[in-house]
Amino acid sequence: MGINISNPQILALRTEVERNFGKITSHSGFKNLSEQIEQRCREHISITTLERIWNYSTRNADNISVRILDIVSRFVGVDNWEDFCNTLYIKAKKESELFGSD
C-alpha cells in the first residue's frame, strides 16, 4: 500500500528536496538526485521511482511506498516519513497560531 503522489505532504517533501538539492527539470537531474541520495543515505532509489514522486514519469503508477518516503525524508534531514509529516503539522500549527486572535 502506497501513498498517492498528489498527497500534500509529498508535495512538501519534493519542495524540501529541491530547496536542498536544486530544481529538478530533467532525467539527468533525477539521476543526479538518485546518486546523491545513495551517497548520503546509503540507500538506493531508482531514477524512475524519483520521477514518479515528481509526477515526471509517463507510467501510470501514482503511489509511493512509505519505505521510499522514509529514505527521501532522511535525505532532507528527518528520521523518517512519519517524522517529516509531524514536523509539517507542528510548523503549520505554529504558523496558524501567529494569525489566531484571542
ABEGO torsion letter per residue (X at the ends): XBBBAABAAAAAAAAAAAAAAEBBABAAAAAAAAAAAAAAAGBBBBAAAAAAAAGABABABABBBAAAAAAAAAAAGBABAAAAAAAAAAAAAAAAAAABBX
